[in-house]
Amino acid sequence: MSESKDYSRNKLVDYLNLPPLDIEICDVTLRDGEQTPGVVFTREEKIALATKLDSVGVEIIETGFPVVSVSEKETVKEIANMGLNARTCCLSRSKLSDVEVAVDCDVDFISIFIAMSDLHLKYKYHKSCEEMFSCAMEAVEYAKDHGVGVRFAAEDGSRTDVEVLKTAFKAAEEYKVDYVSIADTIGILTPSTTHYLVSEIRKTVKTPICIHCHDDLGLATANTIAAAEAGAKQLHTTVNGIGERAGNASLEELLVLLRIQYGIDRYDTTKLTDLSAMVNEFSGLKPAVNKAIVGEHAFSHESGIHVCAILEEPRTYELFSPEMVGGKRHLIVGKHTGMKALKGIVGNMGYELSKEELGTLLDRIKNCTETKHGISPSKLESMVIETKKH
């Protein structure tokens, strides 16, 4: 994998002798993302998001949970029939009534789930694992008989005994499921335990493995990559990492990570900032300013040392270019701005100041910012003009 002008490679990866990753992305923004408290996407918003996700190149879009309502089912079915390049799927509990509704949605496959952890079996289902597995396989059989693919998912799989998971997934293979899926429902995994868990499952099953990570410890993206390195095929994401509680693995983080660390460049990352803004608008949830890839400060620089270097060669303080993700660089003036950096910033604005004028301007900037008054580009320009006048 050669060096790129758009980003720096982590060359330490070369020492790991990792096999090429064989992955596909299943984005679940329209379903798990909508389970974020207070978030509801309209039909039009879901269609717009599906269209945008398809243009980015994700292979699978999870379109919703059709048994929730009539309108949800109609929207799931409409997206499934839009002629997208991406395959579509939807969620279903291990109930025949759920699966009947899902089958009628024309999706490519249905994600049929049960929880197998002792906690869920005891306090949610009040049934044994064997009873729940039997219900799940009845649902799987119905879907397969109707010509629909199936992803058999273990909710709370990360707190389920590994041998129980192995046994269940191996048995599910007899029903010709297309995928088996591990859900880290409460975000308890770490990269090392994720790698171990996926590796153990791979010893038992030949069916492609999916990984679905939540971000309760801030490790969802890291765990998803660890799963991919261990051989997981399908990686689940949401735009901006939205989702219940702390959210899910972030699509934008994962796609950029796959590109710059593993050379997987089939996704159109230049659309990620626009996609993020769309989800921000539709969900009402703005990413943190320091959010990786799409945060307001992801390509913002104030420190004088940094700005000087950025003006010479952006890769000195940027792992990848803002253009690679459809973003923009912002050089900020403030308390930490130096004379050389200020000269470069002012020059980029089309102005030339003498050394004395720059000193005067810098003093004004530091006085403003030390009293916590920010300086916008328009304010800076007015300060430059005023400095030149006087």
N, C-alpha and C positions, 0 to 999 in steps of 0.2 A: 504494500500500500504506500503510494508515493506522498510526499509532502504537498500541501495545497496552500495557495495564497489566501484562501478563505479561513483557514484554521490551523492550529498546531496539533500535531499528533502526540499522543502519549506513547513514546517509543518503548517504554517499559513493557507494554503489551507484547512486544516481539519476543520477550524472554519467557513468556508463559506457555508458548507452544499450544495455544488454544486452536481447536478445529474451527473452521468457518461456522458462524452462527446460521442455523436454518430456522428462520422465524417468520411469523406473520403477526400483524397488529389487529387486534379486535378492540375498537374503541367503543366504550360503553357510556359515553356522555349522555346519550338520549335516554338511558335507563338508569344506571347507577348515579350518574351526574344529577339527574332529576330527583333522586332520593335525598339530595341535599335539603336540609330543613328550609322551607319557605320557597323553594324553587319549583316552578311549573313552566314547561315550555308549551307554547301553543302549537297547533298543527303546522302553521306557516313557519314558525321558528324551527321546528324539528326538520321540516323539509329543507329549509335553508342550511341548517347545520349538516344534514346528511349529504347535501350537494357539495358543500365545502370540504367535508371530510373525504369524500370520494375524490375530489380534485387534488387533495394532498397525496392520495394514493394508499390510504389504509385499506387492507384487504377485506376486513369484515366490519360491519357496523351493527351494533346491538341496538335495535330500534325501539324497544320498550317492553312493557309487561302487559300484554293485551287483555288479560282477564280483569285488570283494574277497572276499566270502564269501556263503554261502547265506543266512545270517541278515541280512546287509546288504541283499541283494536283497529278502528278504521284508519288511523294514522299509520300504524305499523304496516297494515296491508298496503296502503298507498305508497309508502316508501319502498316496500318490497317490489312493487311493480313500476318503479320509476326508471328502470333500465340502467341502474348504476353499474359501474365496473366492480364495485365492492359487493361481496356477498352480504346477505342480511341474516340476522338471527333475532330471536326474542326470548324472554325468560318465561319459565313455567315451573310452578310447584309440581311435586310428584303426585298430582291428582289428574284423573282422566278428564274431569271437567275443564281443568286448566289447559290440558294438552289439546283437547278438542277445539277450543277457541284458538290456540296457537297454530294448529294445523291449517285452519281456515285463513291464515294470514299470508300464505304464499311465501313465507321466508324460506331460506335455504336450509337452515337448521334451527332447532330449538334447544335452549339450555335448560335441562331438567335437573333440579337440584334437590338434595336432602342434606341435612346436617347429620354428621355421624359422631360428633364429640359426645362424651358422657354428659357434659353440661346441658347440651341442647336436647339430647335424648330424654334426659330426666325432667327438665324444667319447661321445655317447649312442646315436645311431642308426647311425653308420657308413654312412650313405646320403646320396644327394644330395637336395636340396630337391625336385626333380622327382619322385623316387621316393616320398618321403614324402607329397607332395601327392596323388599318384595313389592311394596307400593311403587317404588321408583322404577323397577324393571317392568312392571305392568304398564306404566306410563311410557317408558322407552319403547316397549314392544308396539304400543298403539301408534306412536309417531312413526316408527320404522315401517310398520305395515301400511301406512298412508304415504310412504315415499318421501318422508322428510328426514333430514339428517339430525343427529342428536349429539349434544355435548352433555355428558353426565358429570355434574359438578358436586363436589363435596364442600358444602358450606362449613365453615369453621374447621376446615381440613388441617390447619396448622396446629389445632389442639386435639386432633384425633390421633389415637394410637397408630403408629406407622404400619404395624402389621394389619390392623383393621382396614386401613386405607388400601394397602396392597391387595388384601383379600377381596375387597369390594370392587376395586378397579379391574382386577383379573376376572372376576365373575361378570362384570359389565361387558367385558370384551366378547363374552359368549353371546351377547345380545346385539353384537355388531355396532356398538356405539362408535361415533366418528372421532370423538375426543373424550379424554378424561380431564377433569379440571380441579385444581387445588385452590381453594379460596382461603387467603389469610384474612379472615373476616374481621378480626379485631386488631390486626397489625402487630402481631406479637413476634414475627420472624425477624431474623437478622440475615445479612448476606450469607454468612457461613452456614446457618441452619437451613436457609432456603436451598442452598446448593446441596446440602446433605439430603434434604427431603426429596427433592426432584431426582437426585441420583438414585436414591433407594427405590422410588417408584419406577424408574426406568429399568431397573434390574428385573422387574416383575412383568411390566406391560409393554407391548409393542405399539399400542395406540398412541397417537400424538398427545402430549401433555400440555395443558393450559395453566397459566399462573395468573391469579387475580389478587393483587396486593392492595391493602389499605395502609394509610400513612400515619397511624396513631403514634409511631415513634419517629416519624420523619424519614423512614427507610424504604418507602414503597418503590421508588424508582431504582434504588440500589438493589433491593431484593428481586425486582423484576429482571434486572440484568444478570444477577447471580443465577436466577432460574434459567435464563437463556444460555448462559455458559455451561450449565449442568445438562442442557439438552431439551429444555422446554420449547415447544413449537409456537404456541399461541400466547401472545403477551397482551394483557388487558390494560387499557389506559382511559383517562378522561382528559379533556381539554382543561388547562389550568389546574389540573389535579382536583377538580371539584368532586364532591361525593359526600356520603353521610359521614358525620363526625369530622375527622381531620382530612377526609378525602381519599383519593386513589392515586395510583402512579400517574404521573403527568405525561401526556402525549408529547408535548413539545420537548420536554427534557429527554424523553426516551428516544425520539427520532434524531435529535441532534447528537446525543450520545452514541447511537448506533452508527451514525455517519462518521464522526471524527475519531472514534475509538476502534470501530470494527469495519469501516469501509462500506457500510450498507447505505448506498446513496440513491435508492430508487424512490424515496419520498420527496415531495416538493416542499422543502423546508421554508422556502421564501414566502409561503402563505400562512406560516404559523402565527405571526403577529396579528394579521387580520382575523384569523380564526379565533385567537384569544380574545380580541376585541368584540367579536360577535357573541361569544359565550358570556363575556362580561356584560354586554348590553342585555342579552336575553335572560340571564340569571340574576342580574343585579349584584353580582359578586365581583368586585374588582380585585385582581391579584395584588399581593403585597408589593410595595415598591421595589423591594429587593428580590422578588421572585426571579428565579433563573429563567433565562431565555426571553421572557415577555414582560418582566417587571419594568416599571418606569425608570429604574436606576440601573438596569442590566448593562447599559452601554453609556452610563454617565460617569464623568471623571472631573474631580475638583482639585485633587492634590497637584501642586505645581510640578513636582517631580514626574508624576504620571502623565500630566498633560503635555509636558515637553517631549517625553518619549513617544506618546501617542501621535503627536504632530510629525515626528520623524518616521515612525513605523508602528501602526496600530497594534500589531501582534505583540508588542512589548507588554501591553497590559490588557489585551483582549484575546481570549482563547479562540474565538471565532468572530468573524465580521458581522456587524449588525445586518448587512445586506443579505447574508446567508439565511436569515430568518425573517426577512422583511421588516427589520427594525431600523432605527436611526441612532447615530452617535450624538451625545450631548456633552459638550465641554463646558463645565460650570465654573463660574467665578465665585470665590468665597474666601473665607478666612485662610484657607490653605493655598491660595493661589500665589504664585511667585511672579516676578517681573518678566522672565523669559516666557512663561506660559501665557501671561496676559498679553504680551506682544503678539504671540502666535494667534490667540483667540481673536484679538482686535483685527489682526491682519486678515484672518479668515472672513471677518465681517466686511472687509473692504476698506478699512481705515488704516491710516498710518499716523502714529503719534511719536513725538520726540521722547527722549529719555526722561526729560523733566515732566512732560505731560503724562507719561506712563506712571511715573512715581506719584503724581497727584491723584490720578485715577485709582491707583492701587490703594492709597491711603483711604480714599472715600469708600472703596469696596470693603476694606477690612473694618472700617467703622460701622458700616451698615450690617455686615454679616455677624459681627461680634455681638450685636444687639438683637440677633435672631431675625433680621429682616432679609428675606431671600431676594436674589437679583435675577429677574427673568431676562431673557434675551432682549426684549423690547426696552426694559429698564436700563440694561447695560448700554444699549445703543444710544439712548437719550443721555446717559452719563458721559459717554464718549464725545458726543456732539457738544455737550455743555463744557467739557474739559477743553476741547479745541477752541471754543469761543473765548474762553478766559485765559 
